[in-house]
Amino acid sequence: MSDSPRIDDLRRRVERDPTSIAFAQLAEELRRAGQMQEAVETCRTGLSTHPGYVSARVTLARALTALDQLDEAQAELERVLRSAPENLTAVRGLADIARRRGNTREALMRYRAALSLAPNDPELQQIVARLSGDGLSAEHDRAERTVAALEKFLGAIRSTRRASE
């Protein structure tokens, strides 16, 4: 049966004219409807004809991210940023990928870059504040504990050397 009248209409448009840029709208509607694999296939087919269509590459990356194909999604987003360095969705997408991979430092750097593009975005402000406070302070605490343990270990070695001399 049909997904939605909008998706059906876009499918017909793309079927009538396979070189139409309507593929990008179709892929985005499919992504929003949760049909990630079909969105990926639609993007890849359309991008073979229109390789420079930035918004279609962003849609492809978002669908790939949803499918947990993070390497491919990252490659698409990096490609977008080479041609459109201030594309907020691509910058934020790379931040989200870094965060999902547990790379707090890179995620924070990228979220800050996104925040510089959208300084009034409350969600980005919260993410940056949370990562600045939690992620890095936790890393800092671990580093301080490691240093303290190493200093204690070195102190024990020095004591042992003095005692044996």
C-alpha positions as CSV (number, residue, x, y, z in Angstrom):
1,M,0.0,0.0,0.0
2,S,1.1,3.6,0.0
3,D,3.5,5.2,2.5
4,S,2.0,8.7,2.3
5,P,0.5,10.8,-0.5
6,R,3.7,13.0,-0.5
7,I,6.0,10.0,-0.9
8,D,3.8,8.5,-3.5
9,D,3.8,11.7,-5.5
10,L,7.6,12.1,-5.3
11,R,8.1,8.5,-6.3
12,R,5.9,9.1,-9.4
13,R,7.9,12.3,-10.2
14,V,11.2,10.4,-10.0
15,E,9.9,7.5,-12.0
16,R,8.7,9.8,-14.8
17,D,12.1,11.6,-14.8
18,P,14.9,9.6,-13.3
19,T,17.2,12.6,-13.7
20,S,14.9,14.9,-11.6
21,I,16.3,16.4,-8.5
22,A,13.1,15.4,-6.8
23,F,15.0,12.3,-5.6
24,A,16.4,14.4,-2.8
25,Q,13.0,15.3,-1.5
26,L,11.8,11.7,-1.8
27,A,14.9,10.5,0.1
28,E,14.3,13.0,2.9
29,E,10.6,12.0,3.2
30,L,11.6,8.4,3.3
31,R,14.2,9.1,6.0
32,R,11.6,11.0,8.0
33,A,9.2,8.1,7.6
34,G,11.9,5.8,9.0
35,Q,12.6,4.0,5.7
36,M,16.3,4.4,6.0
37,Q,17.5,1.8,3.6
38,E,15.2,3.1,0.8
39,A,16.4,6.6,1.6
40,V,20.0,5.5,1.2
41,E,19.3,3.8,-2.1
42,T,17.3,6.7,-3.4
43,C,20.1,9.1,-2.5
44,R,22.8,7.0,-4.1
45,T,20.8,6.6,-7.3
46,G,20.1,10.3,-7.6
47,L,23.7,11.3,-6.6
48,S,25.0,9.2,-9.4
49,T,23.4,11.8,-11.7
50,H,23.7,14.9,-9.4
51,P,26.9,14.3,-7.4
52,G,27.2,17.9,-6.2
53,Y,23.7,18.0,-4.6
54,V,24.7,18.9,-1.0
55,S,21.4,18.5,0.7
56,A,21.0,15.0,-0.8
57,R,24.4,14.1,0.6
58,V,23.3,15.4,4.0
59,T,20.2,13.2,3.8
60,L,22.3,10.2,2.8
61,A,24.6,10.8,5.8
62,R,21.7,11.1,8.2
63,A,20.1,7.9,6.9
64,L,23.5,6.1,7.1
65,T,23.9,7.4,10.7
66,A,20.5,6.0,11.6
67,L,21.6,2.7,10.1
68,D,24.7,2.8,12.3
69,Q,27.0,3.0,9.2
70,L,29.1,5.7,10.8
71,D,32.2,5.5,8.6
72,E,30.1,6.0,5.5
73,A,28.1,8.7,7.1
74,Q,31.2,10.5,8.2
75,A,32.7,10.3,4.8
76,E,29.6,11.9,3.3
77,L,29.5,14.7,5.8
78,E,33.2,15.5,5.3
79,R,32.5,15.6,1.6
80,V,29.7,18.1,2.2
81,L,32.0,20.3,4.4
82,R,34.6,20.4,1.6
83,S,32.1,22.1,-0.6
84,A,30.0,23.9,2.0
85,P,32.2,24.5,5.1
86,E,29.4,26.2,7.1
87,N,26.8,23.6,6.6
88,L,25.4,23.4,10.1
89,T,23.7,20.0,9.6
90,A,27.0,18.5,8.4
91,V,29.0,20.0,11.3
92,R,26.5,18.8,13.8
93,G,26.3,15.4,12.2
94,L,30.0,14.9,12.6
95,A,29.7,16.0,16.2
96,D,27.0,13.5,16.8
97,I,29.1,10.7,15.2
98,A,32.1,11.6,17.3
99,R,29.9,11.6,20.4
100,R,28.4,8.2,19.5
101,R,31.9,6.8,19.1
102,G,32.8,8.1,22.6
103,N,35.2,10.7,21.4
104,T,34.2,13.5,23.7
105,R,37.0,15.9,22.8
106,E,36.3,15.8,19.1
107,A,32.5,15.9,19.7
108,L,33.0,19.0,21.8
109,M,35.2,20.7,19.2
110,R,32.6,20.0,16.5
111,Y,29.6,21.0,18.7
112,R,31.4,24.3,19.4
113,A,31.9,24.8,15.7
114,A,28.2,24.2,15.2
115,L,27.4,26.6,18.0
116,S,29.5,29.3,16.3
117,L,27.2,28.8,13.3
118,A,24.0,28.9,15.3
119,P,24.9,30.8,18.5
120,N,21.2,31.0,19.7
121,D,20.5,27.3,19.5
122,P,19.5,26.3,23.0
123,E,20.1,22.6,22.4
124,L,23.6,23.2,21.1
125,Q,24.3,25.4,24.1
126,Q,23.2,22.7,26.4
127,I,25.2,20.0,24.7
128,V,28.4,22.2,24.7
129,A,27.8,23.0,28.4
130,R,27.3,19.4,29.3
131,L,30.3,18.1,27.4
132,S,32.5,20.9,28.7
133,G,31.5,20.2,32.2
134,D,31.0,16.5,32.3
135,G,33.1,14.9,29.6
136,L,36.2,17.0,30.0
137,S,36.1,17.3,33.8
138,A,35.7,13.5,34.0
139,E,38.7,13.1,31.7
140,H,40.6,15.7,33.8
141,D,39.7,13.8,37.0
142,R,41.0,10.5,35.6
143,A,44.2,12.2,34.4
144,E,44.7,13.7,37.9
145,R,44.1,10.3,39.6
146,T,46.6,8.7,37.2
147,V,49.2,11.4,37.9
148,A,48.7,11.0,41.6
149,A,49.1,7.2,41.4
150,L,52.2,7.5,39.3
151,E,53.7,10.0,41.8
152,K,52.9,7.6,44.6
153,F,54.6,4.8,42.6
154,L,57.7,6.9,42.0
155,G,57.8,7.9,45.6
156,A,57.8,4.2,46.6
157,I,60.6,3.5,44.1
158,R,62.7,6.4,45.5
159,S,62.1,5.2,49.1
160,T,63.2,1.7,48.1
161,R,66.3,3.1,46.5
162,R,67.2,5.2,49.5
163,A,66.7,2.2,51.8
164,S,69.0,0.0,49.7
165,E,71.8,2.6,49.5
